[in-house]
Amino acid sequence: MSAIPANLRYAESHEWILDNGDGTVTLGITDHAQQSLGDVVFVELPEVGTALAKGDEIGVVESVKAASDLYAPLSGEVVAINEDLEDAPETLNESPYEDGWILKLRLEEANALDELLDADAYQALADAEG
């Protein structure tokens, strides 16, 4: 498994979250998640302006192995989606922490990030899952 970036927060459902410092966050799936999925062939994302509650389904990632639902690790409004994933879903495999971001969310609660895992706790979770 590749290094888990220390500047990100993580959800137990294998999403990473970057605090953009302006009340918004960027999120994507972790390297562990994309490795488990295999080669990604399709990504379905929500529309900009969609209000999400923590735990809501936000889209689907389909790979050659399986289809996997994506869930919102935080509540907020979708302010941007990575439209490049429509034509190049494999970007999730190639660059999960940079170019493979999924969406940007304006947080409903500023302290919501405190509920997420730090890199060490996520590493322990990923190691336990194998």
PLY file of the C-alpha trace (Angstrom):
ply
format ascii 1.0
element vertex 130
property float x
property float y
property float z
element edge 129
property int vertex1
property int vertex2
end_header
0.00 0.00 0.00
1.23 3.48 -0.78
1.82 6.16 1.82
-1.27 7.67 3.39
-1.02 11.48 3.19
-0.84 12.98 6.68
-2.51 16.27 5.65
-5.84 14.55 4.92
-8.66 13.24 7.09
-10.33 9.90 6.38
-13.71 8.21 6.67
-14.08 4.56 7.65
-15.80 4.09 4.27
-12.41 4.85 2.59
-12.91 8.42 1.44
-10.23 11.05 1.98
-11.08 14.64 2.84
-8.89 17.71 2.31
-9.71 20.88 4.25
-9.46 23.70 1.70
-9.36 26.28 4.50
-12.34 28.25 3.20
-15.27 26.26 4.58
-15.05 23.73 1.75
-13.44 20.32 1.50
-12.29 18.20 -1.42
-12.95 14.49 -1.26
-12.00 11.36 -3.11
-11.42 7.68 -2.52
-8.25 6.41 -0.90
-5.51 4.43 -2.57
-6.61 1.44 -0.49
-10.15 1.79 -1.90
-9.06 2.07 -5.52
-6.75 -0.94 -5.15
-9.65 -2.97 -3.73
-11.90 -1.93 -6.62
-9.46 -2.70 -9.40
-9.59 -0.90 -12.75
-12.25 1.81 -12.59
-14.35 2.04 -15.77
-17.21 4.41 -14.80
-17.94 7.09 -12.22
-21.36 8.59 -11.47
-21.33 11.86 -9.51
-24.01 14.11 -7.97
-24.99 17.45 -9.48
-23.48 20.71 -8.26
-25.88 22.27 -5.78
-26.97 18.94 -4.28
-27.42 19.09 -0.50
-25.96 16.03 1.21
-26.38 14.68 4.71
-23.63 12.59 6.24
-24.14 9.02 5.04
-26.08 9.93 1.88
-25.16 8.11 -1.31
-23.25 10.54 -3.50
-22.45 8.41 -6.50
-21.18 5.12 -7.84
-17.77 3.87 -8.88
-17.80 0.88 -11.24
-14.74 -1.24 -11.85
-14.06 -4.39 -13.79
-14.65 -6.26 -10.51
-17.65 -4.54 -8.93
-19.82 -1.47 -8.51
-19.41 0.41 -5.26
-21.58 3.18 -3.85
-19.91 6.34 -2.58
-21.21 7.92 0.62
-20.92 11.44 1.99
-18.58 11.42 4.99
-19.82 14.92 5.92
-22.92 17.07 5.46
-22.91 20.00 3.07
-23.59 21.28 -0.42
-21.79 20.04 -3.53
-19.99 23.08 -4.99
-17.90 21.31 -7.66
-17.48 17.88 -9.23
-14.50 16.48 -11.10
-16.02 16.35 -14.59
-12.77 14.88 -15.96
-13.73 11.56 -14.35
-16.58 11.20 -16.88
-14.14 10.73 -19.75
-11.22 9.35 -17.73
-12.54 7.28 -14.78
-9.18 5.50 -14.59
-7.82 8.69 -13.02
-9.16 7.31 -9.72
-6.65 4.46 -10.06
-3.77 6.53 -11.41
-3.94 9.53 -9.06
-6.37 8.94 -6.18
-5.03 11.79 -4.01
-4.47 14.45 -6.68
-6.18 14.39 -10.08
-8.71 11.75 -8.99
-10.61 13.98 -6.56
-14.36 13.41 -6.77
-16.14 16.50 -5.49
-15.92 19.63 -3.39
-18.37 20.20 -0.57
-19.26 23.37 1.37
-19.45 22.10 4.93
-22.63 22.43 6.95
-20.62 22.41 10.20
-17.05 23.73 10.43
-16.02 21.27 13.18
-17.28 18.21 11.26
-13.71 17.33 10.27
-12.95 16.56 13.91
-15.10 13.42 13.66
-12.92 11.88 10.92
-9.85 9.67 11.20
-6.32 11.03 11.00
-3.71 9.29 8.83
-2.48 6.99 11.62
-5.99 5.83 12.53
-6.83 5.25 8.87
-3.59 3.29 8.37
-4.59 1.03 11.28
-8.05 0.52 9.73
-6.62 -0.30 6.30
-4.03 -2.68 7.82
-6.76 -4.48 9.76
-8.73 -5.01 6.54
-5.68 -6.35 4.76
0 1
1 2
2 3
3 4
4 5
5 6
6 7
7 8
8 9
9 10
10 11
11 12
12 13
13 14
14 15
15 16
16 17
17 18
18 19
19 20
20 21
21 22
22 23
23 24
24 25
25 26
26 27
27 28
28 29
29 30
30 31
31 32
32 33
33 34
34 35
35 36
36 37
37 38
38 39
39 40
40 41
41 42
42 43
43 44
44 45
45 46
46 47
47 48
48 49
49 50
50 51
51 52
52 53
53 54
54 55
55 56
56 57
57 58
58 59
59 60
60 61
61 62
62 63
63 64
64 65
65 66
66 67
67 68
68 69
69 70
70 71
71 72
72 73
73 74
74 75
75 76
76 77
77 78
78 79
79 80
80 81
81 82
82 83
83 84
84 85
85 86
86 87
87 88
88 89
89 90
90 91
91 92
92 93
93 94
94 95
95 96
96 97
97 98
98 99
99 100
100 101
101 102
102 103
103 104
104 105
105 106
106 107
107 108
108 109
109 110
110 111
111 112
112 113
113 114
114 115
115 116
116 117
117 118
118 119
119 120
120 121
121 122
122 123
123 124
124 125
125 126
126 127
127 128
128 129
